[in-house]
Amino acid sequence: MSETAIEFIDVVKRYGGATAVDRISFSIAKGELVTFLGPSGCGKTTSLRLIAGLELPSEGQVRIAGRDVSRDPASERNVGMVFQSYALFPHMSVLDNVAYGPTIRGVAKAEARDRARAILDQVGLGGFEGRLPSELSGGQQQRVAVARAIVQQPDVLLFDEPLSNVDAKLRRKVRAEIRDLQQRFGLTAVYVTHDQEEALAVSDRIVVMKMGQIAQIGTPAELYERPASAFVADFIGDANLIEGQVVGGLFSAAHLALPVDAEDGRITATIRPERIQLALGGAARIVSASYLGSRMEYVVKDEGLEFLVSRPISEPRLAAGDTVALQLDPTDLILVR
């Protein structure tokens, strides 16, 4: 059984009359990278701050490495944090930035600098020790911030929207570097983002939050392929949501009638845009066509229903105004109530 690194037990956080985190419970295994994902105001950043000790719970218990830290301030928790702004000291060299934490904790200056050099080598910044943060790229500053957190050998490493200040073209590279470092050092990491693609790319598991509560916890594949609700289906990637009902094993909505394995009643069927195929000559009409490099995206109206459809660029290209037939495989429907 994996060792538990972080545990929330019925945690509540209130600010006056507002509840930011509403009785949530979960655990994170040692060496796991878990992402809190959700829209603005869902409680993801508050949850991160509760782990860091920057906020204390109104109710419930926060445990780190088996110890109840619910009332402990940040200074008494062995937690490293990488902030949105990196929070590097602009007047200090890269080496001194990384050595700062061990130094203020009482490690001799020479030993702290030796530790810092070793970590900088491991994160690919050997030779940059004498530079100032302003002399580094955004991606290099990110690695300095990670090195500064790692050098203190934290029980948990926290990332608060770490790519928000990184140029869009660098995000793929930097997020891959963060994941590589986390796995190489065997770090337990908690990552906060509102970017679904980022969460899917870096996470072992994702905690999807809505209005202070947990909507679903799962691996990226589980959340994308088996969402527990329409909210999760719509938030993790793109999804077509179809309101309908099941009667006698048949899902019906407008003109659709598809066999499903579900009990009778009102239900929402979701289907991913890439799971829908198009054939020329049907009764549906393409109302817009967007070229996105590797794929085409179409908005298709079909007798009162509207679908987002994604097709590979290798297929014959269609245009707005074309009439098509939508081809849906019932096994691709995800049913949620």
N, C-alpha and C positions, 0 to 999 in steps of 0.2 A: 504494500500500500504506500502511495506517495506521501511524503511528509507535508503537513499543512503549514504554509508560510503565513497566510493571512486568513482571518475569519471574521465575518460580520455576523452577529447574532441579534436579530430583531432591532436593528439600529434605526433610530429616529433622529433627525436633526431639524429643529424648529428655529426660525428667526421671528420672534414675536408671535403673531398669529399665523404666520406662513410656515408650511411644512415643506422643506426642501428635499428631505429624504424620509420616506414613509415606510418604516418597519421592513427593512430589507435584510436578508440573510444569504450568505454565499461563502464559499471558501476557495482559496487559490493555493495550488500545490507549489512546493519548492521547485524553482527552475522554470516555472510557467510564465508566459507573457499573456496577460489578460487585458483586454481593452474595454473601457466603458464608452459606449456609443449611444448617441441619442440627440434629439434636437435641443436647441438652446432652452435652458431652464428645466431640464429633465432631472437634474441632480447628479450628473456625472462628475463635475468638477468638485462639488461639495463632498462626494464620496472619496475622491482622491485626497482632499484636504483633511478628511477624517482619518485617513491612513497616515498622513504626514504628521498629524498632531497640530495642524494649523487651525483646526476646528475640533471641538470636543462634542461627543454625542449628547443629545438631550435625554435619550433613553437607549438601552441596549448596550452591547459590548463589542469592542474592537480588540482583536487578538493578533499579535505579530510574533512569529516563532514560538507559539505556545504560551505567550505571556499576555495577560490582560493589560493593555496600554490605554484603556478608555479615558483615564484621567491624567495620563502623562503628557506633558508638553512636548513640542517637537524636539527640544534639546535632549530629551531623555529617550528618544527613539532612534534606533540605528537604521535610519532611512535616508537615502539619497534622492535628490530631486533635480530634474532637468526642466527649467522653466521655459516658457514661450520666448522670452527675451534673452535666454542663455545666462543673463546676470553675471557675465564675466567682468572682472575688474579691469577697466580700460587702461589704467596706468601700470598694470603689472604685466610681466612677460607671461607667455604660455606656461612656462615651467612654474613660475610663482603662483599662477592661478590654480594649477593642479595641486601644488604642494601646500596651498593655504589651509585646507581642511585638516590634514594631519598635524600641521604646525600648531594650530590653535587648540588642538586636542592634546598637546603636550609631547608630540613626537619631536625628537631632535631635528633641527633644521637640515642637517646633512642627510639624515635618514629619510626625511620627508621628501627631499629633492631626488634622492635615489629612487624612491618608490614612484615619484611622479615621472621620472625619465622612463622607467620600466613600463608604466602604463601608456605613456605617449608612444613608445615604440610599438606596443601591442595594438594601438588604435590607428597606426599608420602615420603618426605625426613626429616620428624621430627626425631630428634636424630642424624642427620648428620651435624649439624650446625658447629661443631668445626673442621671438617675434611678439609684437603686441597684438591683441585681438583685432584691432582695426586693420592689420596687415594680412588678415586671413579672409578666405571666402566664407560665405554663410555655412556651407557644408563643413568646412574645417572648424569654424567656431562651434558648430554642433558637436563635433567630436571632442573638442576641448571640454565642453560642458559635461559630456558623458564621462570622459576620463576623470574629471574633477569629482564626479559622484562615485565612480567605481573605486578610486584610490582609497576611499575610506572603508571599503569592504562592507557595504550596507547589507542588511537583511533583505531589504526591498529597494528597488530603484523605481522612481515614479517619473513619468513623462507627461507633462501638461501641455497638450497641443504643440508638440515639439517641432512640427513642420510648418507652423503658421507663418514664420518669418523666412521660409526658404522659397526661392523662386520655383515656379511651377515645374520647370524643366528639370530641376534638381531633386524634386521630391521623391521620384522613383528610386534614384541612386541613394539618397540619404536614408530613406526608410529601409532599404535593403541593408545598409551599413548598420543601422540601429539593430535590426533583427540579427545580423551576423554577430555583432558584439554581445548581444544578450545571450545567444546560444553558446558562443565561444567561452564566455565567462560563467555560464550556468546560472545567470542571474534570475531572480524572481522579479518580474517587472509588471507594473500597472501603467497603462497607457490611456490617455484621454484624447478623444478626437470626435469631431462631428462628421468626418469624411469617411463614407462607407467603404470606398475602395482602399483607403489607407488601412482601415481596420481589418478588412479581409486579407490584406497582403501581409500584415505583421503578426497576427494574433494566433495563439494556440486556441483560445476561446474568447468569445465576445459576450459582454453583458449589455444587452440592449435595454435602455431605460426610457420610461415615459412617465412624466408627472410625478417624479420622486420614487417610482416603484420599478421593479424589474419586470420587463415584459417577457424576456426570454434569455436564457443562457445557453450557449452551445458553441460548437466549432464553426468556423466560417461556412463549411459545406452544409452543416446541419441547419444553420439559420437561412441560408439561401435556398436549399432544396426542401426543407421541412419547417417553414415558419409556423409558429403556433397561433398567429393571429394575422388579421389583415394589416394591422399597423406594422408588424415586423416584416411581412412580405413586401409592403410598400416602401419601408425605410431601408431595407437591405437590397440594394439594386433596384432595377425597374420592375414593375409588375402591373399586369392588367387585372383589375378587380371587377368581378362580375357578380352582381347581386342576383340571386335566383332561389330556386327551391328544389328539393329532392322529393320525388314521389315514386315509390316502387322501384328504387334503384336507378332512376333517370333524373339527371340534373337538367333543369330547363330555365332559360332566361331569353326573353324575346323569342327569336326563331330557333335558338340553340336547343338541342336535345342530345345529351351525351350520357352514356352509361357510367355510373360511379358506384363505389362501394361505400355507402353512407346511409345513415338513418334518415327517415322522412323529416322534412322541416325546412325552414328558411336557412339559407347558407350563403357564404361568399366563396366563389371559386376564383382562384388566382392562377395566372399562367404567365410565364416569363416571355418577354418579347422575342427572344431567340428561338423559342419553341413553336412559334407559329410560322407555317409556311404559306406561301402565296402562289396561286396559279392564275394565269390570265383568263378573262372571260366570264367571271362570276358576277354576282349582283352587288358586291361591295365596291366601294370607290376609295381610291387613294386621295386624301385631301392635302397631304404634304409629303415631300420626299427630301431627305437631308443626307448629303454625302459627308461621311465622317472618317474618310480615309480607309480604314480597315473594314468598314461595314456601311450599309445603307440603313437609315431609320425611316420608317413610314408611319404615318397616322392614317388609319383605315376606318371608315365608317361603314357599318353593316347593319341596316334595318334597326336603327335606334341604339346600337352598341358602337363603342369606339375603342379601337385597339392600337397600341403601340407595337410595331413589328420591327424586329432587327434581323437583317439578312446579310450574309457574307458578300463582300464586294465582287467575288468571283461569279455570283449568279447574275443572270441578265438584269440590267438596271431598269427599274420602273419609274414612272413619272406621275406627278399630280394629275388627276383626271382619269388615269387608267382604271378600268374596272377589273376586279380580281375576285377570286374565290379564296376564302380563308380556310385553311386546313388545320384543324386542332385534333391532337391525339388525346383521348380521355385520360391516358396514363400520365400526361403532363399536367393535368389539373391538380392544384393543391387546394383542398377544401378546409376552410376555417369558419368558425362560428363566432 
